Amino acid sequence: MTGVEIGLASLAAIIGLIYLGMHVAVALALTSFLGVWALKGSPLLASRLLALATFDGISSYVFGVVPLFVLMGLVVSAAGIGKDTFEVAERLFRCLRGGLGVATVGANAVFAAITGISIASAAVFTKVAVPEMIRFGYRPRFAVGVVAGSSVLGMLIPPSLLFILYGILTEQSVGDLFIAGIGPGILLAVAYAVAIVAAAYFAPRFVDGGAGAPPTAAVERLEALAKLGPIAVLVALVLGGIYGGLFTPTEAGAVGALGAILIAVAKRRLDGGTLWRVVVETGHVTASICFLLIAAGMYMRMLSLTGLPDFLGRWIVDAELGVTGVVLAYVAVVLLMGTILDSSSIMLVMVPLVLPVVTGYGVDLVWFGVITVLAVEIGLLTPPFGLSAFVIKSSLADDSITLGDVFAGALPFALVMLAVLGLVIAFPALSTGLL
């Protein structure tokens, strides 16, 4: 077999193994080892190459950003700050038709700015927002759809673990990626809110209960906004520090983690036992992410040896697809893979393969990163694998709401995401304008 044939076979093997249930890191490492063995004819050389990739994979200072932002997100989640943000948003938007849906989107946007984990948002707001919406007469399918759609904001509005992963894979500035995610994140949240209000006015049978409630008194609104004070300070400290050049992303993660702990302690929602559980879970998540990054490093080295990226680049040049054609084809493949694979798997498989091609075209890799995260996150809402839908279903206390209801409710929000993705592709300044 030629190197290109081995590269194609390894790609098919990775996707097949992941789909069959093998952990993505194990599939990447195993296939990389076998691919190098097939190329060099020596298992010893293959093992040495993979050992070198393991050492180089997570030895950089930038990897410190992973456990710090994970710790911050988990502390915020354990402290019940997601519930606080929903209560504030509910008091501000309750008089609006479809207001509870808009409140859920707004609360998710704020929560996303201090967690960076879509799955955490889905779990928290399933327990907080869905019962409230159903109590006010919203259709259950609509309620879970709002939570599913808005949960993806957690991976787009910084800090975002997917942006960190992409930055490490492509050697791009994590701070620049965070800043680039702000515009599209706000745009997506606004698009969701507009879609919810439009549905409440023009298609009320899909919403029900969206006529609005009596407005909240001004005093209550001020009391609610006061709850957001510490959260706003935390967000401003982390993102403002990065944007203003005061902190590196790693330092900002440390400041954010400390700030989250202080807020949780001040609210008397973090005892010793809870903090220990959060620290242990942070270790588990960090180890999993580092294992993924090590395996991705192995995979990238194996691909470079096969010559597949160069072959793919020459084929695309000969096909005269151009930059737009390459990006659209990439997005189409990512969306297709989103039906069968999770977010990190798609990114770890596709980014190393396509990176040499888009680099050759001179594509802005920060802009490309925002496109990648948006396209990958749509997969969280699409069957049969949509991870957010499964998390929501497992977090529901109401067994009458089926997994099919969750997917059906999430479909309109996936279409809104697709429209926003199209806008970001057509107008790169939406993501790079702040840089």
N, C-alpha and C positions, 0 to 999 in steps of 0.2 A: 504493500500500500504506500502511496505517496503521502507526504506530510499533510497536504490539503485534505486528502481522503481521511487520514487519521483525525484531523481537526473536526471535520464534519461528523465523523462517527462518534467522537467524544461529545460533541454538542448534543447529538440525538440521544446518547447514553445518559447524559446529565439530566435532560428533560424527562426521559423515561423513568429514571431512578427516583427523581423527585416526585413525579406523579404517582409512582407506586408506593410512596410513603417514606422513602429514605430521607433522613435529614439533609438539607441542602448542603451543609458544610461537608458532611461525610461523602455525599455524591460528588462534589467538586474535587475533594482531595483524592478519593479513590480513582476517579476518571483521569485526573491529572497524572497520578502515579503510573497508571496503565498506559496513558498516552505517551509519556516520556520514555517508558520502557520500550514501547513499540517503535518509537523514533530512534532511540539510541541502542537498543538491543541489550541493555544492561540494567537489571533492577538496582544494582549498586549506585549507578549514576543517577537513576531516577530518585532513589532515596536521598542521596546527597543534595540534589537540586531542591527537593521538597523541604529538607532540613534547613537549607539556606533561606528559602522562602518563609519558613516559619520564624526564623530569627529576624529577618528584615521586615516581616509583616506588621509587627506592632511595636517596634522599637522606637518609633518617633514620639516626640513630645506631644504632638497633636492628638494622640490617642487618649491622653488624659481627659479630653473633652467628653468622651463617651460616659464613663461612670459618673462624672459630675452632673451632667444634664439628666441622666437617668435618675440619680438620687434626688435632684430637685423635683422632677416630675412625680416621682413616687411619694415624696413627702407631701407635695401639694395635694395629690389624690387622697392620701391617707388622712389628711387634715380636714377633709370635707369642704375644700375651697370650691370645688365644682358646684356643690349645692348652694353656696353663697352667691356665686356668679349667676346661677339660674334664678334665685330669689330676686336679685337686683334687676335682672333683665325682665323678669315677669312683672314686676311693679312698674317698670318704665313703659312696657309695650302692651299691657293687658287690655287697654281700651281700644287698641287697633284691631281691625278685623284680621283674623289669623295671627293675632298678637302672640299667643303662646308659642306658635311655631317660630315666629321671628325672634322671640325671647330665647328659644332653644339654640337658634343659630348664633345669636349674639353671645350667649353664655359660652357656647362651644368655641367661638373665636377668641374670647378672653382666656378661657381655660387652655386653649391651644398655645397661647403665647407664654405659658408657664409650664407646659408639660412636654410637648413635642412627640406625643405617642397617641396615634389615632385610636388604638384599641382601648387605651385607658379612657378616652373621651366616650367611646361607645358604651363601655361598661357603666361609667358613672351616670351618664344622662339617660340611659335606659331605666335605671332605678329612680332617677330624680324627675325627669321631664315626662316620660311616657305616662305614668299614673296620673300626673296633673292634667295632661291634655285629655286623657280619656275621661277624667272626672268632669271636665268642662264640656264634654260632649263631642270631642274630636273623634273621627274615625280611627280605630286602632291601626289600620294599615297606614294611614297618613302619619300618625304619631311616630311609629317606628321608622317610617321613611325619612322623616325630618331628622331624627337622631342619627340614622345611618348616613345620610348625606352630609350633615354638618360635622360628623366625627372625623371626616377626612381632612378637615382644616388643621388637625393636630400635626399632620406631616407636611403641611405647606407653610403655615404661619410659623416663623422661627420662635424658639429653637426647634429643630426637626432632626430626628435621628436619621431619616433618609437622606437629608442634605449632608449630614456628617459622613454617612457611608459613601455617598457619591463624591464628596470632596476628597476623601481618602483614596478612593479608587482612581480618580482622575488628577490627583495632586492639585486641586483648586482650593482657593481660600475658603474655609468654612464661613468666615465672617462675611465675605462677599455673597456667598450663597444664601446666608440668612437674610441679608439685606434685600437680595433679589426676590426672595419669597414674600416679602411684605406686600408689595403691590398686587400680585396675583391672588394672594390670600384674602386681602380686603375685597378685591373685585369679586372673588368667588362667594364670600359671605354676603355681599350686597346683592349679587345675582340670586342667591338662595332666598333672601328676604323678599326681593321683588317678586320672585316666582310664587312664594307662599301667599303673599297679599293678593297677587293676581288670581291665584286659584280660589282664594276665599271669596273674591268678588265675582269672578266670571264662571267658576266651576264649583260652586259651594257643595254640590253633592259628593265631591271627592274629599271634602274637608270636614263638613258639618261643624257644629259648635264653634265656628270661627267668627261669629258676629261681634265678638269683643265683650268685655266685662266693664262694669263701672270704673271710671278712672281712679287711680290712686291719689290720695291727698298729697299735697305738696310736701307736707312734713314727712310723710312716709317715704316719699321719693328721696328726700334728703337723707333720711336715716338709711335707706337702702344704698345710696351712693357712698355713704361713709364706710360701708362694708368693703367697697372696692378700693379704698385708700391704700391699704398695705399691698394689695395685689398690683395696683397701678405702679406703686413705688418699685416693686420687685421687677416688673416688666421694664420700666424705664431704666432701672439700674443695669439690667443685663443687656438689653438691646441698645440702650443709649450709650453704655460703656463701650460696646463693640463698634457702633456707628461713629462715636466720637473719638475713637482711637485710644481710649483710656485703658481698655483691656484687650488682650487676645481672647479668642473664643474659649480657650482652656481656662484662662483666668476668670472670664465672665461666668463660666460654669461653676467655678468654685465660689464666687460671690453669690450667684443665684442659689446654690445649694445651701449655703450658710443663711442667706436671707429667708429661704423657705422654712428652714428649721426654726429660726427665730420667730417668724410669723405664726407657725404652728404652735410653738410653745406659748407665745403671747395669747393665743386663742384658747389655750388649755386643751388642745386636741392631739397632743403628742406626748405620750408617756414613754417610759423606758422600754417597755415591751414592744410598743408599736415602732419605736425608732429602731430597735434591734431587728424586727421583721423587715422593715424597709431597707436597712443596710444589707441584710442577707439577700433579699430579692434583688437589690442593686448588683450585688456580686454575681448572682446567677445570670441576670440579663447581660452584664458586662462580659462575662466569660463566654456567653453564647455569641455575642456580637464579635468579640475578638477571634473566636473560632471561625466565624464566617469570613472575617477579613483575612485570616491566615490562609484559609482554603481558596479565597478569591485570588490571593497573591500567587498561589500554586497554579491556579487555572490560567491566569494572565501569562505566566512564564511558559506554560505548556503551549498556549495558543501562539505565542510569538515564535516558538520553535517550529511549529507546524507550518507557519507561513500563511495560515488561513486569513488573518486580517489583511495582509498585503494582497492576496488573491481576491478577496472581496472588494478591496479598494479599486483594484484594476478593473474588475468586472463592472463596478458601478460607474467608473469613468468611461469605459467603453459603451455602456448603456446610455450615457449622456442624460442621466436623471437630474443633474443639477442639485444645488443645496436643498431647495424646497422639496424636490422629489425624494431625496434621501431622508429628510426629516419626516415627511409624510409616510413613507414606507416603514420607517423605524417605529413611528407611533402606531401604525396599523398592526405591526407584529407584536408590540408591547401590549396593545389592547387585546389582541387574540390570546396572548400568553396569560393575560390577567384572568381569563376564564378557568384556567387550570392550575396556576401557580400563585404563590403569595408574593408580596411586594419585594422583599429582600431577595428572593430567589430570582425574580425577573431582572432586578438590577444587577445582581452578581453575574448572571449569565450574559445579559445583553450589552452592558456598558463596556466590558473589556473587548468584546467582539467588534463593536461599532466605533469605539473611541479612535483608533487610527484612521478610520475613514473620514469622520467628521473633522478631525484635526487637519487632515490633508486638504480639506475644503476651506480651512480657516474659520470654522464655525466658532462663535463665542461659547466656550464651554460652560460658563455660568448660566447663560440663557438656555443652553441645551439641558443643563441640570434641572431647571425649573420645568421645562417641557417633560423631561423624564419622570420627575416626581408626580406631576399632574397625571400623566398617562398611566403610570404605575398605580396611583391611588384610585383611579376609576375601577381597577380590578378588585378593590375591596368591596365594591357594590354589585359586582356582576356574578351571576351563577355560572357554574356550580360551586366555585371555590370561595366566593366573596367572604373574606375573613370577618369583616365588620358585621355582616349579617349573622354569621354564626355566633359571634360574641353577644350580639343583641338578643338573639334567641335564647342563648344559655343564661342571660342575665334577667330575662323576663319572669315575672311572677305569675303571669297570665298564660296558661297553657292553651287557651283558645286562639291565640295569635300564632299562626304557623310560620315556618321558615319561608314558605312561598309568599305569605303576606309581607314579610320583611323585604324580600327581593322585589316584590311588586311595588311596595311603597318607596323603595330606594331608586327605582328606575327613572322617574322624572328628574331626580337629583343627579343621577349619572349623566343624563342628557344635558343638564345645565353645566356640569363639569366639562363635558365634551365641547360645548359652545365656548366656555372660557378658555379651554386649551386652544381652540381655533384662534381666538383673539390674541393669545400670547404668541402663537406662531406667526400670525400676520403682523403683529405690532410688538417687536422685541422690546421696545422702550417700556412696556408695561412691567417688565421684570428688571431691566437694566437701567432704568431711568434714575434710580437713586444712587447708583454707583459713581 
